[in-house]
Amino acid sequence: MIKCYKLEQGHVVEATDGSDQIMHVVQPDDAEKAMLIGKFQIDEHNLNSSLDPDEMPRMELEETHIVVIFKHPKSYSAKDNLLFRIDSVGIFLYSDRIIIVSPPDMTLFGGRAFHKVQNLQMVFLRILSLCINHFLSHLQVINQISNELETKIVKSMENKSLLQMFAIEKSLVYYVNAISSNVRVIERLKANAKNNQTGGLTAEMLEYVDDLSIENAQCLDQAQVYSNVFTGLMDARASFVSNNLNIHMKRLTVFSVVFMPLNILAGIGGMSEFSMMTHGVWWVYSYIGFTVFLCIVGIFTFYLLKYLENKEFGG
């Protein structure tokens, strides 16, 4: 599917007059791929790279245009189970048009980022900025989810929350790799800022590229900090789950020890020897007395275990 847009009074608007100044390509079929390759001289490998989420970011100089493969976070869905994935977007910048090849979940030209854009070069830079800001927003969400999971892990002895933390840690590894790869694209873009194939970048645009470089570096630092914190605390979080399980097992053991002698005495009390020992005593009194005796034994056993525990740990 191909949607066409154009620049009109500093805004990116949908083209209704047949203009193809800005083309947004989503999941192109074979006919659309053939048209992009034949009419606009897009290399087939570069076109396929734009649709490959595992492709490494890069910038290439062609005869009529430049090619940028940039990474951006895939829109999250509930079925991902807290695993945040990475997608690729391909940008083909000509002197008179720009072609964007992106996955279907990437929203373009819908926010304030594409207001007050003077030319196609600035549209190109705003798309890169959109990808970086998307990473930053996902990192904020990951931080919020992490705080919620930490609270659950402290109280839970199940593996569900811990597995979710592992998924987020894995996602951060992907994010750090993708953002660091985007750094090299921005650096090469600065090195080729005066390239005639794209019309060159003005001083204002170069300043914008510097801002992109700073934002991307901050995004990378933030992702690395989150990744290091997750890596360093995963053992501690696993220990929380193990410790909670040990506490529950300890309580179960205490109950088992308390009721063990009671079971033995109750078994004796159910035999005929008990009736023989209480011969001449009304059975109601004898069994009431036996029940009271069992309670005393149980309470004594419980407090004996508490005393031994406190003595062992110096309490």
Buried (B, 14 or more C-beta within 10 A) or exposed (E): EBBBBBBEEEEBBEBEEEBBBBBBBBEBEEEBBEBBBEEBEBEEEBBEBBBEEEBBBBBBEBEEBBBBBBBBBBBBEEEEEBBBBBBBBBBBBBBEBBBBBBBEEBEBBEEEBBEEBEBBBBBBBBBBBBBBBBBBEBBEEBBEBBEEBBEBBEEBBEEEBBEBBBBBBBBBEBBBBBBBBBBEBBEBBBEBBEBEBBBBBBEEBBEBBEEBBEBBBEBBEBBBEBBEBBEEBBEEBBEBBEEBEEEEEEEEEBEEEBBEBBEEBEEEBEEEEBEEEBEEEEEEEBBEEBEEEBEEBBEEBBEEBEEEEEEEEEE
